Amino acid sequence: MNFILAGINHRTAPVEVRERMNISEARLASALSDLTSREGIEEGLILSTCNRVEVIANAEPAADAEPLIRRFLADYHHCNLAPYENHLYWHRQESVVEHLFRVASSLDSMILGEPQILGQVKQASAIARETGALGGELNEVVSHALAVGRRVRRETAVGSAAISVAYAAVELARKIFGSLEDKTVFVLGAGKMSELAARHLASSGARSILVTNRTYERARELAEAFQGEAIRFDQIFHVLDKADIVISSTGSPHFLIHKEQVERALATRKNRPIFFVDVAVPRDIDPTVNDLDNAFVYDIDDLGQVVDANKKQREREAAWAEEIVRQETQKMMRRLASREVAPTIVAIEKRLNVIREKEMERFRGRLGALAPAELDAVDGLTRSILNKILHGPITELKSAAGHAERGTIIQTIRKIFGVTE
């Protein structure tokens, strides 16, 4: 195994950098094919959400994986990585395993305990498998990461009353307006984030919900689920003036709503305020809209403040979740280590046993006529001596596997015992 991870997230990079590095779900398969086709890369996974972009690889044992990942990122985004270096973080080997377990357990999320990330990891891994980018040790780690995430949610309360990004947006709207009961909400984009926002808004008593999506049938389906009204995508600006709250989460690569369009909507509304929550990455709403009187724009980086009241309770629960991650990381590393050194252990045992049997055969004549029970006793004695000789090297192999120096130790022990590759 030669694991490496490069990433940016909400802690290391502002939304402008994250949207520059974002890899859309539609392009994920081609990006993975590009990554794993590079010499030295055996497996790959890309996790790209509104709050993080992470490229994980399992490289060939002798490969220097970091330059390979840097080149992939630079080539894929057609950019010089130098301006983004300060935003990147790197993990290697065991640290990659622990990080993936923490991510799947929502311990590295903007909103501690939010449930969406587990599904996002699952979807990313499914795409990677379909593309043929996963199938070895990294695949096993990712599968176990999903199991760890489920265990954390089952055994801790870190996700109790979970606040997703969508829920945080609703809480922010409630903070601004006080009550949502007489408000009209316009949801742009009918994906998972929008569906969650609509569910929270409906339960908060919003007067009416308008839903639009590039696929009208999907908009109508979501609108019907919440007794709302579906709007055709090309009619957005005909109804924008009716919205008190706009929650936008589309997959548009460019701004969807611009300053002049909001200015016209405000004039029609006689300057009654419009509250925009832009949870899309890349952003849907031009931030200059915020310059208008009675227009208030909040992007995904603003939502973290909404959850401060719940932070202490979640951090208490996170302590046990972190312990689960620690335990599961050690378990995973032992499993990988055992698999890595197993061929060497088997080869050494086989070689020494061949020597033992040859020596038994060579000395059989000197031992004279031995009864079957006596032969068994001699055989058992030589096996016992062999096991005691092997105990030290095998223990050293198992304890060293998974660490940076494991390759040197394995090769040294193989050389000492005369075991070839």
VENJOBEL-V513743 format. One record per residue. OMEGA is omega as a letter, one per 40 degrees, with the letter a starting at -180 (* if undefined). BURIAL is 1 if it has 16 or more other ideal C-beta (glycine too) atoms within 10 Angstrom, else 0. Layout:
BEGIN
omega=OMEGA burial=BURIAL
omega=OMEGA burial=BURIAL
END
This chain:
BEGIN
omega=i burial=1
omega=a burial=1
omega=i burial=1
omega=i burial=1
omega=i burial=1
omega=a burial=1
omega=i burial=1
omega=i burial=1
omega=a burial=1
omega=i burial=1
omega=a burial=0
omega=a burial=0
omega=i burial=1
omega=a burial=0
omega=a burial=1
omega=i burial=0
omega=a burial=1
omega=i burial=1
omega=i burial=1
omega=a burial=1
omega=a burial=1
omega=i burial=1
omega=a burial=1
omega=a burial=0
omega=a burial=0
omega=a burial=0
omega=a burial=0
omega=a burial=1
omega=a burial=1
omega=i burial=0
omega=i burial=1
omega=i burial=1
omega=i burial=0
omega=a burial=0
omega=a burial=1
omega=i burial=1
omega=a burial=0
omega=a burial=1
omega=i burial=0
omega=a burial=0
omega=a burial=1
omega=a burial=1
omega=i burial=1
omega=i burial=1
omega=i burial=1
omega=i burial=1
omega=a burial=1
omega=i burial=1
omega=i burial=1
omega=a burial=1
omega=a burial=1
omega=i burial=1
omega=a burial=1
omega=i burial=1
omega=a burial=1
omega=a burial=1
omega=i burial=1
omega=a burial=1
omega=i burial=1
omega=a burial=0
omega=a burial=0
omega=a burial=0
omega=i burial=1
omega=a burial=0
omega=a burial=1
omega=i burial=0
omega=i burial=0
omega=i burial=1
omega=i burial=1
omega=a burial=0
omega=i burial=0
omega=a burial=1
omega=a burial=1
omega=a burial=0
omega=a burial=0
omega=a burial=1
omega=i burial=0
omega=a burial=0
omega=i burial=0
omega=a burial=0
omega=a burial=1
omega=a burial=0
omega=a burial=0
omega=a burial=1
omega=a burial=0
omega=a burial=0
omega=a burial=1
omega=i burial=1
omega=a burial=0
omega=i burial=0
omega=i burial=1
omega=i burial=0
omega=a burial=1
omega=i burial=1
omega=i burial=0
omega=a burial=1
omega=a burial=1
omega=a burial=1
omega=i burial=1
omega=i burial=1
omega=i burial=1
omega=i burial=1
omega=a burial=1
omega=i burial=1
omega=i burial=1
omega=i burial=1
omega=i burial=1
omega=a burial=1
omega=i burial=1
omega=i burial=1
omega=a burial=1
omega=i burial=1
omega=a burial=1
omega=a burial=1
omega=a burial=1
omega=a burial=1
omega=a burial=1
omega=i burial=1
omega=i burial=0
omega=i burial=1
omega=i burial=1
omega=a burial=1
omega=i burial=0
omega=a burial=1
omega=i burial=1
omega=i burial=0
omega=a burial=1
omega=i burial=1
omega=i burial=1
omega=a burial=0
omega=a burial=1
omega=a burial=0
omega=i burial=1
omega=i burial=1
omega=a burial=0
omega=a burial=0
omega=i burial=1
omega=i burial=1
omega=i burial=1
omega=i burial=1
omega=a burial=1
omega=i burial=1
omega=i burial=0
omega=i burial=1
omega=i burial=1
omega=i burial=1
omega=i burial=0
omega=i burial=1
omega=i burial=1
omega=i burial=0
omega=i burial=1
omega=a burial=1
omega=a burial=1
omega=a burial=0
omega=i burial=0
omega=i burial=1
omega=a burial=1
omega=i burial=1
omega=i burial=1
omega=a burial=0
omega=a burial=0
omega=i burial=1
omega=i burial=1
omega=i burial=1
omega=i burial=1
omega=i burial=1
omega=i burial=1
omega=i burial=1
omega=i burial=1
omega=i burial=1
omega=i burial=1
omega=i burial=1
omega=i burial=1
omega=i burial=1
omega=a burial=0
omega=a burial=0
omega=a burial=0
omega=i burial=0
omega=i burial=0
omega=a burial=1
omega=a burial=0
omega=a burial=0
omega=i burial=1
omega=a burial=1
omega=i burial=1
omega=a burial=1
omega=a burial=1
omega=a burial=1
omega=a burial=1
omega=i burial=1
omega=a burial=0
omega=a burial=0
omega=i burial=1
omega=i burial=1
omega=i burial=1
omega=i burial=1
omega=i burial=1
omega=i burial=1
omega=i burial=1
omega=a burial=1
omega=i burial=1
omega=a burial=1
omega=i burial=0
omega=i burial=1
omega=i burial=0
omega=a burial=1
omega=i burial=0
omega=a burial=1
omega=i burial=1
omega=a burial=1
omega=i burial=1
omega=i burial=1
omega=i burial=1
omega=i burial=0
omega=a burial=0
omega=a burial=1
omega=i burial=0
omega=i burial=1
omega=a burial=1
omega=i burial=1
omega=a burial=0
omega=i burial=1
omega=i burial=1
omega=a burial=0
omega=a burial=0
omega=i burial=1
omega=i burial=0
omega=a burial=1
omega=i burial=1
omega=i burial=1
omega=i burial=1
omega=a burial=0
omega=a burial=0
omega=i burial=0
omega=a burial=0
omega=a burial=1
omega=i burial=0
omega=a burial=0
omega=a burial=1
omega=a burial=1
omega=i burial=1
omega=a burial=1
omega=i burial=1
omega=a burial=1
omega=i burial=1
omega=i burial=1
omega=a burial=1
omega=i burial=1
omega=i burial=1
omega=i burial=1
omega=a burial=0
omega=i burial=1
omega=a burial=0
omega=i burial=0
omega=i burial=1
omega=a burial=1
omega=a burial=1
omega=a burial=0
omega=a burial=1
omega=i burial=0
omega=i burial=1
omega=i burial=1
omega=i burial=0
omega=i burial=0
omega=i burial=1
omega=i burial=1
omega=i burial=0
omega=a burial=0
omega=a burial=1
omega=i burial=0
omega=i burial=0
omega=a burial=0
omega=i burial=0
omega=a burial=1
omega=a burial=1
omega=i burial=1
omega=a burial=1
omega=a burial=1
omega=a burial=1
omega=i burial=1
omega=e burial=1
omega=a burial=1
omega=i burial=1
omega=a burial=1
omega=i burial=1
omega=a burial=1
omega=i burial=0
omega=i burial=0
omega=a burial=1
omega=i burial=0
omega=a burial=0
omega=i burial=1
omega=i burial=0
omega=i burial=0
omega=a burial=1
omega=a burial=1
omega=i burial=1
omega=i burial=1
omega=a burial=1
omega=i burial=1
omega=i burial=1
omega=a burial=0
omega=a burial=1
omega=a burial=1
omega=a burial=0
omega=a burial=1
omega=a burial=1
omega=a burial=0
omega=a burial=0
omega=a burial=1
omega=a burial=0
omega=i burial=0
omega=a burial=0
omega=i burial=1
omega=i burial=0
omega=i burial=0
omega=a burial=1
omega=i burial=1
omega=i burial=0
omega=i burial=0
omega=i burial=1
omega=i burial=1
omega=i burial=0
omega=i burial=1
omega=i burial=1
omega=i burial=0
omega=a burial=0
omega=i burial=1
omega=i burial=1
omega=i burial=0
omega=a burial=0
omega=a burial=1
omega=i burial=1
omega=i burial=0
omega=i burial=0
omega=a burial=1
omega=a burial=1
omega=a burial=0
omega=a burial=0
omega=a burial=1
omega=a burial=1
omega=a burial=0
omega=i burial=0
omega=i burial=1
omega=a burial=1
omega=a burial=0
omega=i burial=1
omega=i burial=1
omega=a burial=1
omega=a burial=0
omega=a burial=0
omega=i burial=1
omega=i burial=0
omega=i burial=0
omega=a burial=0
omega=a burial=0
omega=i burial=0
omega=i burial=0
omega=i burial=0
omega=a burial=0
omega=a burial=0
omega=a burial=0
omega=a burial=0
omega=i burial=0
omega=a burial=0
omega=a burial=0
omega=a burial=0
omega=a burial=0
omega=i burial=0
omega=i burial=0
omega=i burial=0
omega=a burial=0
omega=i burial=0
omega=i burial=0
omega=i burial=0
omega=a burial=0
omega=i burial=0
omega=i burial=0
omega=i burial=0
omega=i burial=0
omega=a burial=0
omega=i burial=1
omega=a burial=0
omega=i burial=0
omega=a burial=0
omega=i burial=0
omega=i burial=0
omega=i burial=0
omega=a burial=0
omega=a burial=1
omega=a burial=0
omega=i burial=0
omega=a burial=1
omega=i burial=1
omega=i burial=0
omega=i burial=0
omega=a burial=1
omega=a burial=1
omega=a burial=0
omega=a burial=1
omega=a burial=1
omega=i burial=1
omega=a burial=0
omega=a burial=0
omega=a burial=0
omega=a burial=1
omega=i burial=0
omega=a burial=0
omega=i burial=1
omega=a burial=1
omega=i burial=0
omega=a burial=0
omega=i burial=1
omega=a burial=1
omega=a burial=0
omega=a burial=0
omega=i burial=1
omega=a burial=0
omega=i burial=1
omega=i burial=0
omega=* burial=0
END
